[in-house]
Amino acid sequence: MHSVYTLLVLLWSISCAFAAPGRFVPPPPPPGLNSPDRQPLRNAKDIYTVAVKGDKYLVYTPYYGNNKEPITTLIIPNDGGKQDQIIIPEAYNGEEKAHTDRSPRLHLSDVIQAVTTRHAKKSLASINWVVIRTIVNPQTKDVINDYYVDWKKRQADPRAEFPVRVTIGQSDPFWNRFAATPFFKAVNYAFKPGRAITSMDIDSKYGGSDLWFKIGSR
């Protein structure tokens, strides 16, 4: 009889432990699209999601990497002297799987618009620079390399070294070639209708080819 009573007390204690408020903490949900830090890019039907880590916004989609790797990352600083910048440290991945009619693949311009206004809660009117680091797109790299060669030919001193940062304006002969590249068009389109790229810089400070797009009024 004593053993039966002990068993009943044990069962009652277990039930109380689960029922008492504050005593039982449910396990966290498994990581994935339903995780609290994953929010739809635009609405509940959107298959793209954004994970926020400080000032980093990682965009995921099942079209690429089975949601295990972001298709792109945007850094939108909240403090310091970079509040007017959008930095894309990892160039937009162009190796996504074929998209379906049910949920068409978003362009980089759509991602810039949605992440900035919906997730970072910033107006595009407050952004003056879009920085894309370490360009890997072949079309853009070809134009950058051609610009290097052309610059070298125009120097009186054959030993002259290309500056760490150079600005290309709308009157530059290479302006139209850069304007036809994918990153230029994507950034330009993101700021329509009121704003556009007014100039751009090539920055090779860190060994790669970083592009700084200056945004101004059309």
N, C-alpha and C positions, 0 to 999 in steps of 0.2 A: 504494500500500500504506500509505503514511504517513497519507493522508487517512482510510483505513478504520480504522486504529488510533486516530486522533484521535477518530473518531466513536464507536468502542467505549468509549474512556476517558470520553467525555462522557456516554454512556448509563449507564455504570457509576457515575459520580459522581452523576448524577441519581437513580438507584435507591438509592444509599447515603443520599442526603440524605433520601429519603422513609422509608427503613427504619430509620435511626438513631433510637434513643429520644431524645425531647426536641427533635428537629430539626424535626419536622413538627407543626404545630398545625392541627387541623381547623377549618374556618370555623364561626362560631357559628350555632346554629339560627335559622331565621327567626322573627320575633316572631309570637306567636299563642298558641293554647291550649296548645301544647307547650313554651312558653318556661319556663325554670326559675322565674321569678318568678310564674308563673300556676299556682295550685294549686286543685283542686276545692274548692268551698265545704264539702262534707261527705264525699263519697266519689267513687270513680272513675266512677260512673255519673251523677253530677250534672253537668248541663250549665252550671251557674253556676261561675265561677272568680274567684279573688281575687288581685290583684296587690298586693304589699306594698312600700311605699316609706317607710321609716322607721316612723313611727307612723301612717301613712295606709294604709287598707285599701280598695282600689278593687274594686268588685264588677262583673263583666262577665257578659253573657249574649247569645247570638245573637238573642234575642227583641227586643232593642232596639239600634239603631245598628250592627248587624252586628258586634258585639264591638269596635267602634272607640271607643266612649265608655262609661264606667261608668254603670250605672243608679243607683248611689249610692256615696258615700264615707263611711267611718267613720274618725274620728280617735280612737285610744285611747292617750292619753299614758302613757309609761313612767316619767317623772320629773317633778320639780317638784310644784306643789300641785294638779295636775289628774289625779292617778292614779285618782281615784274617778269620773271622767267618761267618757262616750261622747259625742263631738261629731259631729253630722252636718251638715257645712257646705253640702252640696248636697242639697236636699230630694229625697226618693225620687221618681224619675221615673215618672209614671203613664201614659206614652204608649208602653208596650211593645206589641209586636205580640201578637195573640191566641196564647195558649199552647196546647200540644197535650196530650192525655191521657198521652202517653209521658213527658213531663217537665213537670209542672205548674209554673206560675209561683209563685215563693216570695213570701211576705208579708214586710214589713219586720221583723216580729217574728222570723221564722225567720232572717233575715239577721243581726239583732242577736245572737241566740243563737249562731249558728254562728261568726261572725267573732270574737266575744269569747272564746268557750271554746276553739275549735279553732285559730284562727290567732293571736290575741293571747295565748293561754294564760292567760287571766284568768278568775276565777270571777265569775259575775254577782252573787254576794253581796258583792263588793268595790266594786260600782258604786253610787254614791249619787245621781248626776245623769245624765240624758240630755238633751243640748242639741240642739235642731233649729233651725238658723239660717235666717233669711229665708224664712218660710213663704210658699208660693205656692199651696197647696191652697185652692180657693175656699171650701169649707165652713168650714175653720178660719179663714180670713181674715174671713169674714162674722161669725163669733162674736167675734173680736178687735175688729172695728170696732164691733159692737154694744156691746161692753164699754166701749170708749172713750166712746161716746155716752152710755151710762148713767152712767158715772163723771162726765162733764161736768155732767149734770143734777143730780147730788147735791152739787155744790160750791156753797157760799154765794157765792163770788167767781166771776163768769162769766169772768174773765180767768185763772183758775187753769189752769196747764199740767199735763198728764199727767206723772206721775213717770217717770223713765228706767226704773225697774224696780218692778213691783208684784206682790205675792204674792196668789194666789187659793187659799183653803183650801176644805175640803169643806163648810163652812157657807155659803159664798158662793152667792147666787142663780144665778150663772152656772156653777157647778161642773158641774151635770148637762149643760149645753149643751156645755161643753168635753169632758166625758167621752164624748160621742157623736161626737166628731170622729175622723177616721181616724188621725191621728198619736197622739192620746191612747190610743186603743184598741190600736194596734200596740205602743207602748211598754209599756203595762200588761200586755198578753198575753205579752210577751217575758220577764217576770219571774215568771210563774206557776210554781208554786202558792204559794210562800212569801212573795213580796214584791209590792208594787204602788205606784202613784203615790199619795203622801200629800198633796202640794200642788204647785202649779206657779207659775212666775213668767213674766210678760211683760216682755221686755227690749227696749227700743227705742233702745239706746245708739248703734247704728250705722245708724240710719235705717230699718231693716227691723223686722220683728216676729219676734224670736227667742223660742222657748219653752224654758224650763228646767223639766224634770220632776223633782221630788224623789222618790227611791225610798226606801221604808221597809218595815217589816213590815206584813203584812196584819192 
